Amino acid sequence: MTITDDNTSVRNGVDTAALFATLDVVRQQPELAEFQFRATNRWISGTHNRSTINGYHGAGQEHARVHNFGYDADHPPVLTGGDQGPTPVEFLLHALAACLTSGLANVAAARGITLHEVSSTVQGDINLLGILGLDRDVRNGYSRIKVTFTVRGDASPEQLRELVERSQRRSAVLDVLTNGTHVEVDVCTV
Amino acid sequence: MTITDDNTSVRNGVDTAALFATLDVVRQQPELAEFQFRATNRWISGTHNRSTINGYHGAGQEHARVHNFGYDADHPPVLTGGDQGPTPVEFLLHALAACLTSGLANVAAARGITLHEVSSTVQGDINLLGILGLDRDVRNGYSRIKVTFTVRGDASPEQLRELVERSQRRSAVLDVLTNGTHVEVDVCTV
Protein backbone atom coordinates (compact mmCIF):
# COMPACT_ATOMS: atom_id res chain seq x y z
CA MET A 1 0.00 0.00 0.00
CA THR A 2 1.20 3.42 -0.96
CA ILE A 3 1.16 6.04 1.79
CA THR A 4 1.41 9.61 0.54
CA ASP A 5 2.37 12.79 2.38
CA ASP A 6 -1.07 13.36 3.84
CA ASN A 7 -0.99 9.91 5.43
CA THR A 8 -3.76 8.47 3.36
CA SER A 9 -3.76 5.89 0.62
CA VAL A 10 -4.76 8.50 -1.97
CA ARG A 11 -2.39 9.14 -4.87
CA ASN A 12 -3.29 11.05 -8.05
CA GLY A 13 -6.75 11.41 -6.55
CA VAL A 14 -7.12 7.61 -6.58
CA ASP A 15 -7.94 5.93 -3.27
CA THR A 16 -5.69 2.92 -3.76
CA ALA A 17 -6.85 1.26 -0.52
CA ALA A 18 -10.46 1.38 -1.75
CA LEU A 19 -9.34 0.22 -5.20
CA PHE A 20 -7.49 -2.83 -3.84
CA ALA A 21 -10.36 -3.58 -1.42
CA THR A 22 -12.79 -3.50 -4.36
CA LEU A 23 -10.60 -5.92 -6.29
CA ASP A 24 -10.53 -8.28 -3.30
CA VAL A 25 -14.31 -8.22 -2.91
CA VAL A 26 -14.88 -8.89 -6.63
CA ARG A 27 -12.28 -11.67 -6.60
CA GLN A 28 -14.40 -13.42 -3.96
CA GLN A 29 -17.78 -12.58 -5.53
CA PRO A 30 -17.15 -12.43 -9.29
CA GLU A 31 -20.89 -11.99 -10.00
CA LEU A 32 -20.52 -8.41 -8.70
CA ALA A 33 -18.57 -7.62 -11.87
CA GLU A 34 -21.65 -7.91 -14.10
CA PHE A 35 -22.64 -4.36 -15.13
CA GLN A 36 -25.19 -2.86 -17.45
CA PHE A 37 -24.84 0.76 -18.56
CA ARG A 38 -27.61 2.69 -20.31
CA ALA A 39 -28.43 5.81 -22.25
CA THR A 40 -31.75 7.12 -23.49
CA ASN A 41 -32.00 9.43 -26.49
CA ARG A 42 -34.73 11.69 -27.83
CA TRP A 43 -34.86 13.26 -31.27
CA ILE A 44 -35.33 17.05 -31.17
CA SER A 45 -35.23 18.32 -34.77
CA GLY A 46 -33.24 17.50 -37.87
CA THR A 47 -29.97 15.83 -36.87
CA HIS A 48 -30.19 17.33 -33.37
CA ASN A 49 -30.97 14.92 -30.54
CA ARG A 50 -30.20 14.58 -26.85
CA SER A 51 -29.16 11.66 -24.67
CA THR A 52 -29.69 11.26 -20.95
CA ILE A 53 -27.38 9.06 -18.90
CA ASN A 54 -28.08 8.12 -15.32
CA GLY A 55 -28.96 4.70 -13.90
CA TYR A 56 -26.88 1.57 -14.28
CA HIS A 57 -26.74 -1.89 -12.78
CA GLY A 58 -23.60 -3.23 -11.16
CA ALA A 59 -22.09 -4.72 -8.04
CA GLY A 60 -25.36 -6.59 -7.53
CA GLN A 61 -27.73 -3.63 -7.51
CA GLU A 62 -29.24 -0.67 -9.35
CA HIS A 63 -27.53 2.72 -9.02
CA ALA A 64 -28.80 6.23 -9.71
CA ARG A 65 -26.79 9.43 -9.91
CA VAL A 66 -27.96 12.55 -8.07
CA HIS A 67 -28.53 14.33 -11.40
CA ASN A 68 -29.03 13.17 -14.98
CA PHE A 69 -26.13 13.72 -17.34
CA GLY A 70 -27.42 15.20 -20.61
CA TYR A 71 -25.65 15.43 -23.98
CA ASP A 72 -26.68 17.02 -27.25
CA ALA A 73 -25.47 15.71 -30.58
CA ASP A 74 -25.92 17.21 -34.02
CA HIS A 75 -24.32 17.45 -37.42
CA PRO A 76 -22.35 20.56 -38.38
CA PRO A 77 -23.62 23.09 -40.96
CA VAL A 78 -21.33 21.63 -43.64
CA LEU A 79 -23.45 18.46 -43.29
CA THR A 80 -26.65 20.55 -43.18
CA GLY A 81 -26.94 20.22 -39.38
CA GLY A 82 -27.30 22.95 -36.75
CA ASP A 83 -24.10 22.36 -34.71
CA GLN A 84 -26.11 22.10 -31.47
CA GLY A 85 -23.60 19.52 -30.25
CA PRO A 86 -20.67 17.48 -31.52
CA THR A 87 -21.24 14.79 -34.11
CA PRO A 88 -21.86 11.30 -32.73
CA VAL A 89 -18.48 10.10 -34.02
CA GLU A 90 -16.67 12.81 -32.03
CA PHE A 91 -18.11 11.33 -28.82
CA LEU A 92 -16.30 8.09 -29.69
CA LEU A 93 -13.00 10.01 -29.59
CA HIS A 94 -13.88 11.53 -26.21
CA ALA A 95 -14.83 8.10 -24.85
CA LEU A 96 -11.53 6.62 -25.98
CA ALA A 97 -9.38 9.38 -24.47
CA ALA A 98 -11.37 9.29 -21.23
CA CYS A 99 -11.16 5.52 -20.85
CA LEU A 100 -7.42 5.35 -21.44
CA THR A 101 -6.82 8.31 -19.11
CA SER A 102 -8.95 6.93 -16.24
CA GLY A 103 -7.19 3.60 -16.49
CA LEU A 104 -3.78 5.24 -16.62
CA ALA A 105 -4.47 7.20 -13.42
CA ASN A 106 -5.57 4.03 -11.62
CA VAL A 107 -2.55 2.07 -12.78
CA ALA A 108 -0.15 4.89 -11.84
CA ALA A 109 -1.65 5.11 -8.35
CA ALA A 110 -1.47 1.36 -7.89
CA ARG A 111 2.21 1.45 -8.88
CA GLY A 112 2.99 4.40 -6.60
CA ILE A 113 3.73 6.79 -9.46
CA THR A 114 2.69 10.41 -8.91
CA LEU A 115 1.39 12.02 -12.10
CA HIS A 116 1.78 15.70 -12.99
CA GLU A 117 0.06 15.74 -16.36
CA VAL A 118 -1.87 13.42 -18.60
CA SER A 119 -3.22 14.98 -21.76
CA SER A 120 -4.13 13.53 -25.10
CA THR A 121 -5.38 14.36 -28.53
CA VAL A 122 -7.43 11.92 -30.56
CA GLN A 123 -7.87 12.18 -34.31
CA GLY A 124 -10.31 10.09 -36.32
CA ASP A 125 -10.16 9.92 -40.10
CA ILE A 126 -13.39 9.20 -41.91
CA ASN A 127 -14.41 9.30 -45.56
CA LEU A 128 -18.05 10.35 -45.71
CA LEU A 129 -18.59 8.77 -49.14
CA GLY A 130 -19.61 5.74 -47.05
CA ILE A 131 -22.43 7.24 -44.98
CA LEU A 132 -23.51 9.45 -47.88
CA GLY A 133 -24.08 6.29 -49.92
CA LEU A 134 -21.82 7.53 -52.74
CA ASP A 135 -19.23 4.72 -52.75
CA ARG A 136 -19.93 1.12 -51.76
CA ASP A 137 -16.22 0.44 -51.27
CA VAL A 138 -15.89 3.05 -48.51
CA ARG A 139 -16.83 1.96 -44.99
CA ASN A 140 -19.23 4.06 -42.92
CA GLY A 141 -16.99 4.47 -39.88
CA TYR A 142 -13.51 5.76 -39.09
CA SER A 143 -10.77 4.27 -41.22
CA ARG A 144 -8.22 5.09 -38.50
CA ILE A 145 -8.06 6.63 -35.04
CA LYS A 146 -4.83 8.04 -33.62
CA VAL A 147 -4.29 8.90 -29.95
CA THR A 148 -1.28 10.93 -28.83
CA PHE A 149 -0.59 11.07 -25.09
CA THR A 150 1.60 13.46 -23.13
CA VAL A 151 2.41 12.02 -19.71
CA ARG A 152 4.52 13.71 -17.03
CA GLY A 153 5.12 12.17 -13.61
CA ASP A 154 7.68 11.03 -11.05
CA ALA A 155 8.93 8.06 -13.02
CA SER A 156 11.22 7.22 -15.93
CA PRO A 157 10.01 7.69 -19.50
CA GLU A 158 9.88 3.90 -19.77
CA GLN A 159 7.68 3.62 -16.69
CA LEU A 160 5.37 6.37 -17.93
CA ARG A 161 5.15 4.72 -21.34
CA GLU A 162 4.34 1.43 -19.62
CA LEU A 163 1.37 3.14 -17.89
CA VAL A 164 -0.12 3.93 -21.28
CA GLU A 165 0.55 0.37 -22.47
CA ARG A 166 -1.14 -1.06 -19.44
CA SER A 167 -4.16 1.23 -19.75
CA GLN A 168 -4.52 0.07 -23.37
CA ARG A 169 -4.51 -3.57 -22.28
CA ARG A 170 -7.32 -2.88 -19.79
CA SER A 171 -9.47 -0.40 -21.70
CA ALA A 172 -13.12 -1.24 -22.30
CA VAL A 173 -13.52 1.48 -24.94
CA LEU A 174 -10.33 0.55 -26.81
CA ASP A 175 -11.51 -3.06 -26.91
CA VAL A 176 -14.90 -2.14 -28.39
CA LEU A 177 -13.43 0.35 -30.88
CA THR A 178 -10.77 -2.07 -32.14
CA ASN A 179 -12.59 -5.40 -31.92
CA GLY A 180 -16.24 -4.42 -32.22
CA THR A 181 -19.10 -5.96 -30.31
CA HIS A 182 -22.51 -7.46 -30.95
CA VAL A 183 -25.16 -4.76 -31.46
CA GLU A 184 -28.87 -5.58 -31.70
CA VAL A 185 -31.46 -2.99 -32.80
CA ASP A 186 -35.18 -3.38 -32.12
CA VAL A 187 -37.99 -1.08 -33.23
CA CYS A 188 -41.39 -0.29 -31.78
CA THR A 189 -43.70 1.69 -34.09
CA VAL A 190 -46.81 2.18 -31.93
CA MET B 1 -37.96 17.44 -53.71
CA THR B 2 -40.38 17.51 -50.82
CA ILE B 3 -42.38 20.69 -50.32
CA THR B 4 -44.00 21.02 -46.91
CA ASP B 5 -46.86 23.21 -45.73
CA ASP B 6 -44.70 26.25 -45.13
CA ASN B 7 -43.52 26.13 -48.74
CA THR B 8 -39.92 25.27 -47.94
CA SER B 9 -37.92 22.10 -48.44
CA VAL B 10 -37.61 21.62 -44.68
CA ARG B 11 -39.14 18.49 -43.16
CA ASN B 12 -38.44 17.16 -39.66
CA GLY B 13 -36.05 20.11 -39.29
CA VAL B 14 -33.98 18.72 -42.18
CA ASP B 15 -33.39 21.04 -45.14
CA THR B 16 -33.75 18.41 -47.82
CA ALA B 17 -32.85 20.81 -50.64
CA ALA B 18 -29.55 21.56 -48.91
CA LEU B 19 -29.02 17.87 -48.20
CA PHE B 20 -29.52 16.86 -51.83
CA ALA B 21 -27.38 19.80 -53.02
CA THR B 22 -24.59 18.65 -50.68
CA LEU B 23 -24.81 15.14 -52.10
CA ASP B 24 -24.56 16.52 -55.63
CA VAL B 25 -21.49 18.59 -54.81
CA VAL B 26 -19.72 15.66 -53.12
CA ARG B 27 -20.62 13.36 -56.02
CA GLN B 28 -18.72 15.75 -58.30
CA GLN B 29 -15.84 16.42 -55.89
CA PRO B 30 -15.46 13.21 -53.84
CA GLU B 31 -12.32 14.58 -52.14
CA LEU B 32 -14.65 16.86 -50.12
CA ALA B 33 -15.83 13.76 -48.23
CA GLU B 34 -12.49 13.33 -46.42
CA PHE B 35 -13.04 14.39 -42.80
CA GLN B 36 -10.96 14.35 -39.65
CA PHE B 37 -12.66 14.77 -36.27
CA ARG B 38 -10.73 15.45 -33.04
CA ALA B 39 -10.99 15.56 -29.29
CA THR B 40 -8.46 16.65 -26.70
CA ASN B 41 -8.54 15.34 -23.15
CA ARG B 42 -6.95 16.46 -19.90
CA TRP B 43 -6.66 14.44 -16.71
CA ILE B 44 -8.06 16.25 -13.67
CA SER B 45 -7.81 13.87 -10.69
CA GLY B 46 -8.28 10.17 -10.14
CA THR B 47 -10.53 8.77 -12.84
CA HIS B 48 -11.97 12.24 -13.58
CA ASN B 49 -10.92 13.86 -16.83
CA ARG B 50 -12.37 16.28 -19.37
CA SER B 51 -12.46 16.35 -23.15
CA THR B 52 -12.80 19.35 -25.39
CA ILE B 53 -14.28 19.02 -28.86
CA ASN B 54 -14.18 21.78 -31.43
CA GLY B 55 -12.20 21.94 -34.67
CA TYR B 56 -12.44 19.43 -37.47
CA HIS B 57 -11.34 19.15 -41.07
CA GLY B 58 -13.79 18.42 -43.84
CA ALA B 59 -15.19 19.58 -47.17
CA GLY B 60 -11.69 20.75 -48.08
CA GLN B 61 -11.08 23.06 -45.12
CA GLU B 62 -10.69 23.51 -41.38
CA HIS B 63 -13.79 24.32 -39.33
CA ALA B 64 -14.17 25.78 -35.84
CA ARG B 65 -17.30 25.97 -33.72
CA VAL B 66 -18.23 29.24 -32.01
CA HIS B 67 -17.74 27.58 -28.59
CA ASN B 68 -15.82 24.54 -27.38
CA PHE B 69 -17.91 21.54 -26.40
CA GLY B 70 -16.64 20.16 -23.06
CA TYR B 71 -17.38 16.76 -21.48
CA ASP B 72 -16.39 15.31 -18.12
CA ALA B 73 -15.93 11.59 -17.64
CA ASP B 74 -15.34 9.69 -14.42
CA HIS B 75 -15.91 6.35 -12.76
CA PRO B 76 -18.80 5.93 -10.29
CA PRO B 77 -18.21 5.51 -6.52
CA VAL B 78 -18.76 1.74 -6.78
CA LEU B 79 -15.59 1.73 -8.91
CA THR B 80 -13.88 4.16 -6.50
CA GLY B 81 -14.48 7.15 -8.79
CA GLY B 82 -16.12 10.47 -8.02
CA ASP B 83 -19.10 10.37 -10.45
CA GLN B 84 -18.12 13.75 -11.93
CA GLY B 85 -19.37 12.51 -15.30
CA PRO B 86 -20.57 9.33 -16.98
CA THR B 87 -18.16 6.48 -17.50
CA PRO B 88 -16.36 6.44 -20.85
CA VAL B 89 -18.32 3.37 -21.97
CA GLU B 90 -21.63 5.19 -21.41
CA PHE B 91 -20.57 7.80 -23.99
CA LEU B 92 -20.36 4.96 -26.53
CA LEU B 93 -24.08 4.28 -25.95
CA HIS B 94 -24.93 7.97 -26.39
CA ALA B 95 -22.87 8.10 -29.60
CA LEU B 96 -24.68 5.08 -31.01
CA ALA B 97 -28.19 6.38 -30.23
CA ALA B 98 -27.31 9.83 -31.58
CA CYS B 99 -25.84 8.52 -34.83
CA LEU B 100 -28.77 6.23 -35.61
CA THR B 101 -31.25 8.99 -34.74
CA SER B 102 -29.58 11.68 -36.86
CA GLY B 103 -29.44 9.33 -39.80
CA LEU B 104 -33.05 8.31 -39.33
CA ALA B 105 -34.23 11.94 -39.39
CA ASN B 106 -32.29 12.60 -42.60
CA VAL B 107 -33.63 9.49 -44.30
CA ALA B 108 -37.22 10.24 -43.22
CA ALA B 109 -36.97 13.78 -44.59
CA ALA B 110 -35.49 12.55 -47.87
CA ARG B 111 -38.39 10.11 -48.20
CA GLY B 112 -41.02 12.71 -47.34
CA ILE B 113 -42.01 11.07 -44.06
CA THR B 114 -42.95 13.46 -41.23
CA LEU B 115 -41.77 12.19 -37.85
CA HIS B 116 -43.58 12.80 -34.56
CA GLU B 117 -41.25 10.96 -32.20
CA VAL B 118 -37.96 9.15 -32.27
CA SER B 119 -36.71 7.91 -28.93
CA SER B 120 -34.39 5.11 -27.98
CA THR B 121 -32.82 3.32 -25.08
CA VAL B 122 -29.42 1.70 -25.35
CA GLN B 123 -28.18 -0.95 -22.94
CA GLY B 124 -24.63 -2.23 -22.84
CA ASP B 125 -23.68 -5.37 -20.90
CA ILE B 126 -20.14 -5.59 -19.62
CA ASN B 127 -18.39 -7.95 -17.24
CA LEU B 128 -15.76 -5.96 -15.38
CA LEU B 129 -13.67 -9.03 -14.59
CA GLY B 130 -11.94 -8.14 -17.86
CA ILE B 131 -10.80 -4.60 -17.10
CA LEU B 132 -10.16 -5.49 -13.45
CA GLY B 133 -7.68 -8.10 -14.67
CA LEU B 134 -9.42 -10.88 -12.72
CA ASP B 135 -10.30 -13.22 -15.60
CA ARG B 136 -8.28 -13.57 -18.81
CA ASP B 137 -11.23 -15.17 -20.58
CA VAL B 138 -13.44 -12.11 -20.15
CA ARG B 139 -13.07 -9.31 -22.70
CA ASN B 140 -12.56 -5.72 -21.58
CA GLY B 141 -15.45 -4.20 -23.53
CA TYR B 142 -19.17 -4.68 -23.87
CA SER B 143 -20.26 -8.25 -24.59
CA ARG B 144 -23.50 -6.95 -26.10
CA ILE B 145 -25.27 -3.67 -26.86
CA LYS B 146 -29.01 -3.49 -27.38
CA VAL B 147 -30.82 -0.51 -28.89
CA THR B 148 -34.62 -0.20 -28.70
CA PHE B 149 -36.24 2.48 -30.85
CA THR B 150 -39.71 3.98 -30.63
CA VAL B 151 -40.64 5.72 -33.88
CA ARG B 152 -43.88 7.53 -34.59
CA GLY B 153 -44.59 9.32 -37.85
CA ASP B 154 -46.90 9.69 -40.84
CA ALA B 155 -46.05 6.37 -42.44
CA SER B 156 -46.83 2.68 -42.08
CA PRO B 157 -45.10 0.60 -39.39
CA GLU B 158 -43.16 -1.08 -42.21
CA GLN B 159 -41.98 2.26 -43.57
CA LEU B 160 -40.97 3.46 -40.10
CA ARG B 161 -39.14 0.21 -39.45
CA GLU B 162 -37.36 0.63 -42.79
CA LEU B 163 -36.10 4.06 -41.64
CA VAL B 164 -34.31 2.40 -38.72
CA GLU B 165 -32.94 -0.29 -41.04
CA ARG B 166 -31.61 2.32 -43.42
CA SER B 167 -30.05 4.40 -40.65
CA GLN B 168 -28.26 1.25 -39.46
CA ARG B 169 -26.86 0.63 -42.94
CA ARG B 170 -25.47 4.19 -43.04
CA SER B 171 -24.29 4.67 -39.46
CA ALA B 172 -20.65 5.56 -38.83
CA VAL B 173 -20.88 4.76 -35.11
CA LEU B 174 -22.67 1.43 -35.63
CA ASP B 175 -19.96 0.44 -38.12
CA VAL B 176 -17.14 1.22 -35.68
CA LEU B 177 -18.87 -0.43 -32.72
CA THR B 178 -19.68 -3.62 -34.63
CA ASN B 179 -16.66 -3.95 -36.90
CA GLY B 180 -13.94 -2.09 -34.99
CA THR B 181 -11.30 0.13 -36.52
CA HIS B 182 -7.55 0.60 -36.47
CA VAL B 183 -6.43 2.52 -33.36
CA GLU B 184 -2.85 3.72 -32.91
CA VAL B 185 -1.58 5.10 -29.58
CA ASP B 186 1.57 7.21 -29.29
CA VAL B 187 3.18 8.57 -26.12
CA CYS B 188 5.29 11.63 -25.43
CA THR B 189 6.93 11.68 -21.98
CA VAL B 190 8.76 15.02 -21.99
Contacts between the chains, C-beta under 8 A, distances in Angstrom:
chain1	res1	chain2	res2	distance
A	12	B	45	7.0
A	12	B	46	6.5
A	13	B	44	7.7
A	13	B	45	3.1
A	13	B	46	3.3
A	13	B	47	8.0
A	13	B	48	7.0
A	13	B	82	7.9
A	14	B	46	4.8
A	14	B	47	7.1
A	14	B	80	7.1
A	15	B	46	7.8
A	15	B	80	5.6
A	18	B	80	4.5
A	19	B	80	5.0
A	22	B	78	8.0
A	22	B	79	7.1
A	22	B	80	5.9
A	23	B	132	6.1
A	23	B	134	7.2
A	26	B	128	7.3
A	26	B	129	7.3
A	26	B	132	6.1
A	26	B	134	6.3
A	27	B	134	5.8
A	30	B	129	5.9
A	30	B	134	6.9
A	30	B	135	7.2
A	33	B	127	5.4
A	33	B	128	4.1
A	33	B	129	4.5
A	33	B	132	6.6
A	33	B	134	7.2
A	33	B	138	8.0
A	34	B	125	7.6
A	34	B	127	5.6
A	34	B	128	7.8
A	35	B	125	7.5
A	35	B	126	5.1
A	35	B	127	7.4
A	35	B	128	5.8
A	36	B	123	5.7
A	36	B	124	6.8
A	36	B	125	5.3
A	36	B	126	7.5
A	37	B	87	6.5
A	37	B	89	5.7
A	37	B	90	4.8
A	37	B	93	6.3
A	37	B	123	7.5
A	37	B	124	4.9
A	37	B	126	6.9
A	38	B	90	7.7
A	38	B	93	6.7
A	38	B	121	6.5
A	38	B	122	6.5
A	38	B	123	5.2
A	38	B	124	7.4
A	39	B	90	6.1
A	39	B	93	3.9
A	39	B	94	4.7
A	39	B	97	5.8
A	39	B	121	7.4
A	39	B	122	4.9
A	40	B	97	7.6
A	40	B	119	7.0
A	40	B	120	6.9
A	40	B	121	4.9
A	40	B	122	7.6
A	41	B	94	7.0
A	41	B	97	3.5
A	41	B	98	6.1
A	41	B	101	5.7
A	41	B	119	6.6
A	41	B	120	4.8
A	41	B	121	7.8
A	41	B	122	7.2
A	42	B	118	7.5
A	42	B	119	4.8
A	43	B	101	5.1
A	43	B	104	7.6
A	43	B	105	6.1
A	43	B	115	6.9
A	43	B	117	7.1
A	43	B	118	3.6
A	43	B	119	6.9
A	44	B	13	7.7
A	45	B	12	7.0
A	45	B	13	3.2
A	45	B	105	7.9
A	46	B	12	6.5
A	46	B	13	3.3
A	46	B	14	4.8
A	46	B	15	7.8
A	46	B	105	5.9
A	46	B	109	7.9
A	47	B	13	8.0
A	47	B	14	7.2
A	47	B	102	3.9
A	47	B	105	5.9
A	47	B	106	6.5
A	48	B	13	7.0
A	48	B	102	7.9
A	49	B	97	7.5
A	49	B	98	5.6
A	49	B	101	4.5
A	49	B	102	6.5
A	49	B	105	7.8
A	49	B	118	7.5
A	51	B	93	7.7
A	51	B	94	4.0
A	51	B	97	5.7
A	51	B	98	6.2
A	53	B	86	4.5
A	53	B	90	5.0
A	53	B	93	7.5
A	53	B	94	6.4
A	56	B	76	7.4
A	56	B	90	7.6
A	58	B	76	7.9
A	58	B	78	6.0
A	58	B	128	7.5
A	59	B	78	4.8
A	63	B	76	6.5
A	63	B	78	6.5
A	65	B	76	7.7
A	65	B	83	6.0
A	66	B	83	7.9
A	69	B	85	6.5
A	69	B	86	5.0
A	69	B	90	7.9
A	71	B	71	7.2
A	71	B	91	7.8
A	71	B	94	5.4
A	71	B	98	7.9
A	73	B	94	7.2
A	73	B	95	7.6
A	73	B	98	3.5
A	73	B	99	7.8
A	73	B	102	6.9
A	74	B	102	7.4
A	75	B	102	6.0
A	76	B	56	7.4
A	76	B	58	7.9
A	76	B	63	6.5
A	76	B	65	7.7
A	78	B	58	6.0
A	78	B	59	4.8
A	78	B	63	6.5
A	79	B	22	7.1
A	80	B	14	7.1
A	80	B	15	5.6
A	80	B	18	4.5
A	80	B	19	5.0
A	80	B	22	5.9
A	81	B	102	7.5
A	82	B	13	7.9
A	83	B	65	6.0
A	83	B	66	7.9
A	85	B	69	6.6
A	86	B	53	4.6
A	86	B	69	5.0
A	87	B	37	6.5
A	88	B	94	7.9
A	88	B	95	4.6
A	88	B	96	7.5
A	88	B	98	4.1
A	88	B	99	3.6
A	88	B	102	6.6
A	88	B	172	7.1
A	88	B	173	5.0
A	89	B	37	5.7
A	89	B	95	7.0
A	89	B	99	7.0
A	89	B	172	5.0
A	89	B	173	6.0
A	89	B	176	7.5
A	90	B	37	4.8
A	90	B	38	7.7
A	90	B	39	6.1
A	90	B	53	5.0
A	90	B	56	7.6
A	90	B	69	7.9
A	91	B	71	7.8
A	91	B	91	5.1
A	91	B	92	7.8
A	91	B	94	5.9
A	91	B	95	4.0
A	91	B	98	7.1
A	92	B	91	7.8
A	92	B	92	6.8
A	92	B	95	5.2
A	92	B	173	6.4
A	92	B	176	6.3
A	93	B	37	6.2
A	93	B	38	6.7
A	93	B	39	3.9
A	93	B	51	7.7
A	93	B	53	7.5
A	94	B	39	4.7
A	94	B	41	7.0
A	94	B	51	4.0
A	94	B	53	6.4
A	94	B	71	5.4
A	94	B	73	7.2
A	94	B	88	7.9
A	94	B	91	5.9
A	95	B	73	7.5
A	95	B	88	4.6
A	95	B	89	7.0
A	95	B	91	4.0
A	95	B	92	5.2
A	95	B	95	7.0
A	96	B	88	7.4
A	96	B	183	7.3
A	97	B	39	5.8
A	97	B	40	7.6
A	97	B	41	3.5
A	97	B	49	7.5
A	97	B	51	5.7
A	98	B	41	6.1
A	98	B	49	5.5
A	98	B	51	6.2
A	98	B	71	8.0
A	98	B	73	3.5
A	98	B	88	4.1
A	98	B	91	7.1
A	99	B	73	7.8
A	99	B	88	3.6
A	99	B	89	7.1
A	100	B	185	7.3
A	101	B	41	5.7
A	101	B	43	5.1
A	101	B	49	4.5
A	102	B	47	3.9
A	102	B	48	7.9
A	102	B	49	6.5
A	102	B	73	6.9
A	102	B	74	7.4
A	102	B	75	6.0
A	102	B	81	7.5
A	102	B	88	6.5
A	103	B	131	7.5
A	104	B	43	7.6
A	105	B	43	6.1
A	105	B	45	7.9
A	105	B	46	5.9
A	105	B	47	5.9
A	105	B	49	7.8
A	106	B	46	8.0
A	106	B	47	6.5
A	109	B	46	7.9
A	115	B	43	7.0
A	117	B	43	7.1
A	118	B	42	7.5
A	118	B	43	3.6
A	118	B	49	7.5
A	119	B	40	7.0
A	119	B	41	6.6
A	119	B	42	4.9
A	119	B	43	6.9
A	120	B	40	6.9
A	120	B	41	4.8
A	121	B	38	6.5
A	121	B	39	7.4
A	121	B	40	4.9
A	121	B	41	7.8
A	122	B	38	6.5
A	122	B	39	4.9
A	122	B	40	7.6
A	122	B	41	7.3
A	123	B	36	5.7
A	123	B	37	7.5
A	123	B	38	5.2
A	124	B	36	6.8
A	124	B	37	4.9
A	124	B	38	7.4
A	125	B	34	7.6
A	125	B	35	7.5
A	125	B	36	5.3
A	126	B	35	5.1
A	126	B	36	7.5
A	126	B	37	6.9
A	126	B	172	6.3
A	127	B	33	5.4
A	127	B	34	5.6
A	127	B	35	7.4
A	128	B	26	7.3
A	128	B	33	4.1
A	128	B	34	7.8
A	128	B	35	5.8
A	128	B	58	7.5
A	129	B	26	7.3
A	129	B	30	5.9
A	129	B	33	4.5
A	130	B	170	7.8
A	130	B	172	7.4
A	130	B	175	7.7
A	131	B	103	7.4
A	131	B	170	4.9
A	131	B	171	7.2
A	131	B	172	5.4
A	132	B	23	6.1
A	132	B	26	6.1
A	132	B	33	6.6
A	133	B	170	6.3
A	134	B	23	7.2
A	134	B	26	6.2
A	134	B	27	5.8
A	134	B	30	6.9
A	134	B	33	7.2
A	135	B	30	7.2
A	138	B	33	8.0
A	139	B	175	5.9
A	139	B	179	7.5
A	140	B	170	6.2
A	140	B	171	6.1
A	140	B	172	4.9
A	140	B	174	7.3
A	140	B	175	3.9
A	141	B	172	4.7
A	141	B	173	7.1
A	141	B	174	7.8
A	141	B	175	3.4
A	141	B	176	3.8
A	141	B	179	6.9
A	141	B	181	5.9
A	142	B	172	7.2
A	142	B	176	5.7
A	142	B	181	4.7
A	143	B	181	6.9
A	143	B	182	7.3
A	144	B	181	6.8
A	144	B	182	5.0
A	144	B	183	7.9
A	144	B	184	7.2
A	145	B	181	6.0
A	145	B	182	7.1
A	145	B	183	4.6
A	145	B	184	7.3
A	146	B	183	7.7
A	146	B	184	4.8
A	146	B	185	7.9
A	146	B	186	7.2
A	147	B	183	6.9
A	147	B	184	7.1
A	147	B	185	4.6
A	147	B	186	7.0
A	148	B	185	7.9
A	148	B	186	4.7
A	148	B	187	7.7
A	148	B	188	6.9
A	149	B	185	6.9
A	149	B	186	6.9
A	149	B	187	4.7
A	149	B	188	6.8
A	150	B	187	7.9
A	150	B	188	4.8
A	150	B	189	7.7
A	150	B	190	7.2
A	151	B	187	6.3
A	151	B	188	7.5
A	151	B	189	5.5
A	152	B	189	7.2
A	152	B	190	7.4
A	157	B	189	4.0
A	160	B	187	7.3
A	160	B	189	4.5
A	161	B	187	5.1
A	161	B	189	6.1
A	164	B	185	6.5
A	164	B	187	4.8
A	168	B	185	5.8
A	170	B	130	7.8
A	170	B	131	4.9
A	170	B	133	6.3
A	170	B	140	6.2
A	171	B	131	7.2
A	171	B	140	6.1
A	172	B	88	7.1
A	172	B	89	5.0
A	172	B	126	6.3
A	172	B	130	7.4
A	172	B	131	5.4
A	172	B	140	4.9
A	172	B	141	4.7
A	172	B	142	7.2
A	173	B	88	5.0
A	173	B	89	6.0
A	173	B	92	6.4
A	173	B	141	7.1
A	174	B	140	7.3
A	174	B	141	7.8
A	174	B	183	6.3
A	175	B	130	7.6
A	175	B	139	5.8
A	175	B	140	3.9
A	175	B	141	3.5
A	176	B	89	7.6
A	176	B	92	6.3
A	176	B	141	3.8
A	176	B	142	5.7
A	176	B	177	6.1
A	176	B	180	7.7
A	177	B	176	6.1
A	177	B	177	7.7
A	177	B	180	6.4
A	177	B	181	6.2
A	177	B	183	5.8
A	178	B	180	4.9
A	178	B	181	6.9
A	178	B	182	7.5
A	178	B	183	5.2
A	179	B	139	7.5
A	179	B	141	7.0
A	179	B	180	4.9
A	180	B	176	7.7
A	180	B	177	6.4
A	180	B	178	4.9
A	180	B	179	4.9
A	180	B	180	3.9
A	181	B	141	5.8
A	181	B	142	4.7
A	181	B	143	6.9
A	181	B	144	6.8
A	181	B	145	6.0
A	181	B	177	6.2
A	181	B	178	6.9
A	182	B	143	7.3
A	182	B	144	5.0
A	182	B	145	7.1
A	182	B	178	7.5
A	183	B	96	7.3
A	183	B	144	7.9
A	183	B	145	4.6
A	183	B	146	7.7
A	183	B	147	6.9
A	183	B	174	6.3
A	183	B	177	5.8
A	183	B	178	5.2
A	184	B	144	7.2
A	184	B	145	7.3
A	184	B	146	4.8
A	184	B	147	7.1
A	185	B	100	7.3
A	185	B	146	7.9
A	185	B	147	4.6
A	185	B	148	7.9
A	185	B	149	6.9
A	185	B	164	6.5
A	185	B	168	5.8
A	186	B	146	7.2
A	186	B	147	7.0
A	186	B	148	4.7
A	186	B	149	6.9
A	187	B	148	7.7
A	187	B	149	4.7
A	187	B	150	7.9
A	187	B	151	6.3
A	187	B	160	7.3
A	187	B	161	5.1
A	187	B	164	4.8
A	188	B	148	6.9
A	188	B	149	6.8
A	188	B	150	4.8
A	188	B	151	7.5
A	189	B	150	7.7
A	189	B	151	5.5
A	189	B	152	7.2
A	189	B	157	4.1
A	189	B	160	4.5
A	189	B	161	6.1
A	190	B	150	7.2
A	190	B	152	7.3
